[in-house]
């Protein structure tokens, strides 16, 4: 189960509706069950993870995986706050599905420049509960590896921080760089779902994050099929076996 903590989602999208198990709204607008996407961001991220394989539109990295939609961003994507984010993370930790499912992964295609003690505590709590947090490195990069641009919660060591790369396997000029980057994934002109049953290309580290989230879902399925223990160390060990290093030392997950 993947918790998509974002701007909401078009839960009626043909490529997504069958894979959405539950929803919750943490913004000040609408009811607790109103997770209609404030823009297109959350629906796009959701599709990259879990758009179904029906030979129409597009297919997600893990088309059989399930989603918990947690809305923390309103119409203004810069209006989000750490309090709503912390509440959503705590909710994801406690959430149980109709068949006692638990959240395995937090997809955090968002963040801010401020280090927050309460946010870090929530991330650590998720880690202690066996939940992998995958977060964006941010889009304030200057194209130079010698400088560091830091974005939270991605920078926390308990998080898998994901940067974006281009189609030429180069780190995108906009992608933040720092010492805690764990993976890079395609983030430029990524095709995915948007509201009203449509599709579009978006660019950013936000689009790279759900590709790692989807890969982790596939790893969970593999470990389960092999009757191996599902734990964060086992998940990361298996995930790393599916990676390749670029000449620059960036770690890319290979789905081949």
C-alpha positions as CSV (number, residue, x, y, z in Angstrom):
1,X,0.0,0.0,0.0
2,X,1.4,3.4,-1.1
3,X,0.3,6.6,0.6
4,X,0.3,9.4,-1.9
5,X,0.7,12.6,0.2
6,X,0.0,15.4,-2.3
7,X,-2.6,17.7,-3.7
8,X,-5.3,15.0,-3.9
9,X,-6.3,12.9,-6.8
10,X,-9.0,12.4,-9.4
11,X,-10.3,9.3,-7.8
12,X,-12.6,8.7,-10.8
13,X,-9.8,8.6,-13.4
14,X,-10.3,5.3,-15.4
15,X,-6.6,4.4,-14.9
16,X,-6.7,4.9,-11.1
17,X,-10.1,4.3,-9.6
18,X,-9.7,0.6,-9.2
19,X,-6.4,1.0,-7.3
20,X,-7.5,3.6,-4.8
21,X,-8.5,2.0,-1.5
22,X,-9.1,5.0,0.8
23,X,-8.8,8.7,1.0
24,X,-8.4,11.5,3.6
25,X,-8.3,15.3,3.3
26,X,-6.0,17.3,5.7
27,X,-6.5,20.7,4.2
28,X,-8.8,23.4,5.5
29,X,-11.1,23.2,2.5
30,X,-13.8,20.5,2.0
31,X,-14.8,17.5,4.0
32,X,-12.4,14.8,5.3
33,X,-13.3,12.7,2.3
34,X,-12.9,15.4,-0.3
35,X,-9.6,14.7,-2.0
36,X,-10.4,16.1,-5.4
37,X,-7.1,17.2,-6.9
38,X,-6.5,20.9,-6.3
39,X,-4.5,21.0,-9.5
40,X,-3.0,18.1,-11.5
41,X,0.0,17.3,-9.4
42,X,-1.3,14.5,-7.1
43,X,-3.2,12.8,-9.9
44,X,0.0,12.8,-12.1
45,X,2.1,11.4,-9.3
46,X,-0.5,8.7,-8.6
47,X,-0.6,7.5,-12.2
48,X,3.2,7.1,-12.3
49,X,2.9,4.7,-9.4
50,X,-0.2,2.7,-10.1
51,X,-2.0,3.5,-13.4
52,X,-3.6,0.2,-14.4
53,X,-2.4,-1.8,-17.4
54,X,-5.4,-1.7,-19.7
55,X,-3.5,-0.9,-22.9
56,X,-5.0,2.6,-22.8
57,X,-3.5,5.9,-21.9
58,X,-0.5,4.8,-19.8
59,X,0.6,2.2,-17.3
60,X,2.2,2.8,-13.9
61,X,5.4,1.3,-12.6
62,X,3.4,-1.0,-10.4
63,X,-0.1,-1.2,-12.0
64,X,-1.4,-3.7,-9.4
65,X,-0.4,-1.7,-6.4
66,X,-2.9,0.1,-4.2
67,X,-3.1,3.7,-3.1
68,X,-4.1,5.7,0.0
69,X,-4.7,9.3,-1.2
70,X,-3.9,11.8,1.5
71,X,-4.5,15.5,0.5
72,X,-2.3,18.1,2.1
73,X,-1.9,20.7,-0.6
74,X,-4.7,23.2,-1.6
75,X,-5.2,25.2,-4.8
76,X,-2.0,27.1,-4.2
77,X,0.8,24.4,-4.1
78,X,2.8,26.8,-2.0
79,X,0.1,26.9,0.7
80,X,0.9,23.6,2.2
81,X,2.3,23.5,5.8
82,X,4.3,21.1,7.8
83,X,1.4,20.6,10.3
84,X,-0.9,19.0,7.7
85,X,2.0,17.0,6.4
86,X,2.8,15.6,9.8
87,X,-0.9,14.8,10.4
88,X,-1.0,12.9,7.1
89,X,2.2,10.9,8.0
90,X,0.8,10.0,11.4
91,X,-2.5,9.0,9.8
92,X,-0.6,6.8,7.3
93,X,1.3,5.1,10.1
94,X,-2.0,4.2,11.9
95,X,-4.1,3.4,8.9
96,X,-5.4,-0.1,8.4
97,X,-7.3,-1.2,5.3
98,X,-10.5,-3.4,5.0
99,X,-8.3,-6.5,5.1
100,X,-5.9,-5.1,7.7
101,X,-3.5,-3.7,5.1
102,X,-0.8,-1.4,6.3
103,X,1.0,1.4,4.5
104,X,4.4,0.3,3.2
105,X,5.6,3.4,1.4
106,X,5.1,7.2,1.7
107,X,5.3,9.1,-1.6
108,X,6.4,12.6,-0.8
109,X,6.7,14.6,-4.0
110,X,6.8,17.8,-1.9
111,X,8.7,19.5,0.8
112,X,10.2,22.8,2.0
113,X,13.5,24.5,2.8
114,X,12.9,24.6,6.6
115,X,14.2,21.8,8.9
116,X,11.3,21.0,11.3
117,X,11.7,18.9,14.4
118,X,8.1,17.7,14.4
119,X,8.3,16.7,10.7
120,X,11.6,14.8,11.4
121,X,10.0,13.0,14.3
122,X,7.1,11.9,12.1
123,X,9.5,10.6,9.5
124,X,11.5,8.7,12.1
125,X,8.3,7.2,13.5
126,X,7.3,6.0,10.0
127,X,10.8,4.4,9.6
128,X,10.4,2.7,13.0
129,X,7.1,1.3,11.8
130,X,8.7,-0.3,8.7
131,X,7.5,2.4,6.3
132,X,9.8,3.6,3.5
133,X,9.5,7.3,2.9
134,X,10.4,8.4,-0.6
135,X,10.8,12.2,-1.2
136,X,11.8,14.7,-3.7
137,X,15.2,16.4,-3.6
138,X,13.6,19.6,-4.9
139,X,13.7,21.7,-8.0
140,X,16.1,24.5,-7.0
141,X,19.2,23.1,-8.5
142,X,21.7,25.3,-10.3
143,X,23.2,22.6,-12.5
144,X,26.4,22.3,-10.4
145,X,27.3,19.3,-8.3
146,X,29.6,21.3,-6.2
147,X,26.8,23.2,-4.5
148,X,24.1,21.8,-2.2
149,X,20.4,22.6,-2.3
150,X,18.5,21.1,0.6
151,X,14.8,20.2,0.8
152,X,12.9,18.6,3.6
153,X,11.9,15.9,4.3
154,X,14.0,14.5,1.5
155,X,17.3,15.5,3.2
156,X,16.6,13.4,6.3
157,X,18.7,10.2,6.4
158,X,15.6,8.1,7.2
159,X,14.2,9.1,3.7
160,X,15.1,7.9,0.2
161,X,15.8,11.2,-1.5
162,X,15.3,11.2,-5.2
163,X,16.7,13.5,-7.8
164,X,15.6,13.8,-11.4
165,X,17.5,12.9,-14.6
166,X,17.1,13.6,-18.3
167,X,16.6,11.1,-21.1
168,X,20.3,11.3,-21.6
169,X,20.9,9.8,-18.1
170,X,22.2,13.1,-16.9
171,X,21.1,14.8,-13.6
172,X,18.6,17.5,-14.7
173,X,19.8,21.0,-14.3
174,X,16.8,21.9,-12.0
175,X,17.4,18.9,-9.7
176,X,18.8,19.7,-6.2
177,X,22.1,18.1,-5.4
178,X,23.4,17.3,-1.9
179,X,25.3,14.6,0.0
180,X,22.1,12.6,0.9
181,X,20.7,11.9,-2.6
182,X,19.9,8.2,-2.8
183,X,18.6,7.7,-6.3
184,X,17.9,9.5,-9.5
185,X,15.0,8.7,-11.8
186,X,13.5,10.2,-15.0
187,X,11.8,13.5,-14.2
188,X,11.7,15.5,-17.5
189,X,8.6,15.4,-19.6
190,X,7.0,12.5,-17.8
191,X,3.6,11.3,-19.2
192,X,0.9,10.4,-16.7
193,X,-2.7,10.8,-15.6
194,X,-4.3,14.2,-14.8
195,X,-7.9,15.0,-13.8
196,X,-10.9,14.5,-16.0
197,X,-9.6,11.3,-17.4
198,X,-6.8,13.0,-19.3
199,X,-3.0,12.8,-19.5
200,X,-0.1,15.2,-19.7
201,X,3.6,15.6,-19.4
202,X,5.1,17.2,-16.4
203,X,8.7,17.9,-15.3
204,X,10.3,17.9,-11.9
205,X,11.8,15.8,-9.1
206,X,8.2,15.2,-8.1
207,X,7.8,13.0,-11.2
208,X,11.0,11.0,-10.3
209,X,9.8,10.1,-6.8
210,X,6.8,7.9,-7.7
211,X,9.0,5.9,-10.0
212,X,11.0,4.8,-7.0
213,X,7.8,4.3,-5.0
214,X,6.5,2.0,-7.8
215,X,9.8,0.1,-7.8
216,X,9.5,-0.5,-4.1
217,X,6.0,-1.9,-4.6
218,X,7.4,-4.4,-7.1
219,X,10.1,-5.3,-4.6
220,X,7.5,-6.0,-2.0
221,X,5.7,-8.3,-4.4
222,X,8.9,-10.1,-5.2
223,X,9.8,-10.6,-1.5
224,X,6.3,-11.9,-0.8
225,X,6.5,-14.3,-3.7
226,X,9.8,-15.6,-2.4
227,X,8.4,-15.9,1.1
228,X,11.1,-13.5,2.4
229,X,10.7,-11.1,5.3
230,X,9.5,-7.7,4.2
231,X,11.6,-5.2,6.1
232,X,13.2,-1.9,5.2
233,X,16.8,-3.5,5.0
234,X,15.5,-6.3,2.8
235,X,13.5,-4.0,0.6
236,X,16.5,-1.6,0.1
237,X,19.0,-4.5,-0.5
238,X,16.7,-5.9,-3.2
239,X,16.1,-2.5,-4.7
240,X,19.8,-1.8,-4.9
241,X,20.3,-5.0,-6.8
242,X,18.1,-3.5,-9.5
243,X,20.2,-0.3,-9.8
244,X,23.0,0.8,-12.1
245,X,25.6,3.5,-11.5
246,X,26.2,6.2,-14.0
247,X,29.7,7.5,-14.8
248,X,29.0,10.3,-12.4
249,X,28.1,7.9,-9.6
250,X,24.4,8.4,-9.6
251,X,22.2,5.4,-8.8
252,X,19.4,4.6,-11.2
253,X,16.8,1.9,-10.7
254,X,16.6,-0.3,-13.8
255,X,13.2,-1.9,-14.6
256,X,14.5,-4.1,-17.3
